């Protein structure tokens, strides 16, 4: 997949749509909401998910970096 797919937005998404999708997903994967004493063994996996979500948002939140990323993954024709 790619960062657009990961966040559930199209390559033509606006900065607002990208931010909203990121915040919704980040909230869904909030460790304080998901981890219980019985699921603490999942914490390292959850950290990886959060890291990738934040990485995707970091790239896509900036219009210039987003365009470079679209070209890098070959979706520049989706404009």
Helices and strands as residue ranges (DSSP letters): H 3-7, H 15-28, H 31-34, G 40-42, H 43-60, H 63-72, G 76-78
